[in-house]
Amino acid sequence: MKIVVVLFLAFIVFSLFQGMYYLAKDGGERDKTRVVRALTWRIGLSLVLFALLLLGYATGLLQPTGLR
């Protein structure tokens, strides 16, 4: 389960940088669909990751650890 969380985080960061790249590359063009699509993927992946974390906690697959 922890590997899945790390993979989701990696894809979220990749999508964020992809959106930043498209924003810089497409600069002054009116059509920003690639930027919007990349950021939409990031938001969707973030929501799925949050749901997976809640599900993992509810089922006991992920245990919270306190900072000592």
Buried (B, 14 or more C-beta within 10 A) or exposed (E): EEEEBEEBEEBBEBBBEBBEEBBEEBEEEEEEEBBEBBBEBBEEBBEEBEEBBEEBEEEEEBEEEEEE
